[in-house]
């Protein structure tokens, strides 16, 4: 597969050097835009170093928080005031605990865009690997008796079995009844944003840590403008790296929607992207 990706790079380079203007449809532009991000996640030692550092930090913070009854990773409106509750951490799945970069690579190879059908097929392959450092963190949580809740926006019930099987195959601590797996649409808290699921958990556990790769893994209201999203980060400035651990994901995320909100989907939108860059 890596050879095919390199062939794609060569083809794009030759096209760029041609004296004849090359017309690309939207799918081609999308795949090209995701090439460097996917290569970085699959090949860069820096990516592995970043995720290992994040999970080492998470393990240290989890151990410290377990001994501090006043410590919570949830705001007051998402948790019980009772500190005498069993401990839990909340983690996202995709690009937090599991690596879906082969799915991104296939889109690049096939010159295609994301589709729900292709994504469901990938989920049902049960082939995603663990993000570096994630398994060691989950093992540390299990040894401490801390429940790991996987709160993901994969769709319930269509993607439930494939997700549970994949996580269990990787050795993650999935309960026999799958009760610590919380997909979007779960009857216990069916809203798409994760706040109600965090609240459901926070009423039953003292949540000591949140780990994710997307702003929506930590706060609701993330589907907004670039400026509003930045304000959400600043409102919780003291929590990042302490109660909330963010992993790098340059391939996709809700940040893309914020850019589209500013620029739109057209060629004029691409021009808007260039105007939005900082050059000084």
N, C-alpha and C positions, 0 to 999 in steps of 0.2 A: 504493500500500500504506500510506503514511503517513496518508492521509486515512482509510482504514479503521481504523487504530489510533486516530486521534483520535475517530472515531465510537464506538469501543469505550469510550474514556475517558468520553465524554459519557453513554453509556448506563449505565455503572457509577455515574457521579455522580448521575444522575436516580434510579437505583434506591436509592442511599444516602439520598436526600432523601425518598423515599416514606414515607408514614405506615403503609403495609402492609408487614409483615415480608417480606423477600425470601429465598426459599430457593435456595441455590446448591448444585449437586452438586460432587463433588471436583474434576472437571475445571475448572469455572468458578473455584473458589478457587485452583487451581494457576495458571491463566492470569492471574488478577488479581494474584496474588503476584509474578509475573514481569514485570509491566507496567513498573514504574519502572526495573527493572534493564535491560531491553531498550531502553527509550527512552534511558536514560543512555548505553549503549554506542553507540547509533546517532546521537545528536544532541549529546551534551555535548562541548564543547571540552576540558573537563577530562580526559575519557577519552583523547582523542587526545594531549593533552599528556603524560599518564602513560605511554602506550605509547612515544611518541617518546623520552621521558627514559630509559625502561628500555633501549631498544635503543641509544641513544647511549652509555649506561653500559656495556652489553654489548660494544660495539665497542671502547671504550677498554680494558676489562679483557682482552679477547681479544688485543689487540695487545701489552699488557704481559706477559701470560702466555706468549705465543709465545717471548719472549726469556728466559724463566726456566725452565730444565729441571726445577726442583724443583716447579713449579706443577702441580697437578691439581685438577679439580673433582669427583673421585671419591674416596670413602674407600678405605682400603687394601684392604679385602676385595672391592672391585669393580674393581681395576685391576692391571695388571702393574707390578712394581717397576722395569722397564726404562724409563728416561726417554727413551731414544733411539728414539722411535716417531713416526710421522707424527701431525700434529695433527688434532683433531676437536672439534666442539662438538655437544652433544645438545640438540635442541629438541623440544618438544611440537608438535602441529599445531593442534588446535582451540582457538580463542581465545588462541593464542600466535602462530602464523604465519598462520592463516586465520580469518576472521570468519564465524561461522555465525549471527549475530543475525537474518538474515531467516527462518531456520528457527524461531527462538524467536518472532518476530513473527507467523508464520503460526499457531502454536499459540494465541497470544493472539487473533488475528482469528477463528479457527475454534472458539474455546472448547474446545480439546482439550488433552490431555496428551501427553507424549512417548510415542512408540511406535517400536519397532525398524523397523517397516515404513515409517513416514513418514521416519525418519532415513535409511534405506537409499535411499529415493527421492531425498532431498535430496543425499546423497553422489553418487548417479549423475547428478544434474544438473550436477555439476562447476562449480557457480556461486559457491562461497565466494570472497570477496575477501581481499586481504592485510590483515593488521592494520597500522595505521600504524607505520612504522619498520622493519617486519620485512624488507621487500625490500632496503632499504639495508644492513641488517646482513648478510643472506645474500650480497649482492654483495661486501661487504667481506671476508667469510670466503673467498669464492671467489678473490678477488684475492690473498689471503695464502696460498692453497694449503691452507686449512683445510677438511676435509670436514665438511659439515653432515649429521648423522644426524637424520632425522625419526622420533622414537620416539613412537608414538601408540597409544592403546587402541581405535582403530577396528579392526574385526574382519577377520582374515585367514581365508580369501581373499575373502570376500563383498564387502568394501569396498576391496579393493586397487586394482583398475583405476581406479575413480572417483577415489580419493584421489591416485594417481600422476598421472593426467591433469590433475586440478585444480591440483596443485602445479606441475606442469610448465607448464601454461597461464599461471600467474602469474609464470613466469620464475625459479622457485626451482631451485637446482642439483641436480636429480635425475639420478643416474647412468643411463647408457643401459640398464643391466641392473637398475635400481631397487634396487641393493644397499644404498643408504643410506636406504631406507624400511623401517621396522621396525614392523609392525602387531602387535597382540595375537594370538597363535596362530602367529606366524611359526615355521617348523620350526627355525630356528637357535636360538631360545630361546622356547618356546611358552607359558610361564607368563603369566598375565594381569598381575600386578604387573611393574613395569618394571625391577626390580633385576637380573634375569638378562639382560635385554637390555643394560642399562648395562654389566654385567660382560663380556658378549660383546664389546662395543665397546672397553671398557677394557683388554682383553687384547691388542688389536691397534692401539690408538691412544692417544696421550696426550690425554685429554679435558680441555680447559681451561675449559669453561663449560657449565652447564646452564641452560636457559631454559624456563619453563613457567608455567601458571596454576593448578596444582593441587598440593597437597602430595605426591601420588604421583608427580609428575614428578621429584622429588628424593630421596625416601626411600620404602622399603616400610613396612608397618605403619600406614599412614595410615587404614585402614578401622577406626577405633576411636573411643573417646569424645572429647568436646570436650577434656577434661583431658589425655588421652594425646596427642592431636594437638598441643596446646599445648606439651607436654613435648618432642615431637620437634622443634618449632621452636626451643626454647631450647637443646637439645643441639647445634644447629648455628648458634648465634646469630652467630658470627663469619663465616659463609659467605654469609649473605644480602646481596645487593647487591655481592658481591665475586666469589665463585665461582658463586653461584646467583642468578639473576635471576627474580623473581616478577612476573608481569603481573596486572592486576586483572580479575576475572571475577565479578561479583555475580549472574549469571544462574543458574548451576548449578555443581555440583562435589561433591567428596566431603564437604565441610562439611555438605551437606544430610543425608547419611546419619548423621552424628554427631548432628544435631539430632533426627532420627527415632529414633535409639537412645535418646535421653533422653525423648522425648515420645510416640512412637508416631504412628500415622496418623489417629487419631480426633479428634473435636471436643475431647475432653479434652486431646489432644495440643496443639491450638492454645492452649488455656488454659495449658498448661505453657510454651509459647513466651513468652507474656506474663509469666509468673512468672519466667522466666529472664532477662528484660531487666534492665539496670542503670538505675536511675532517679536515682541520685546520683553 
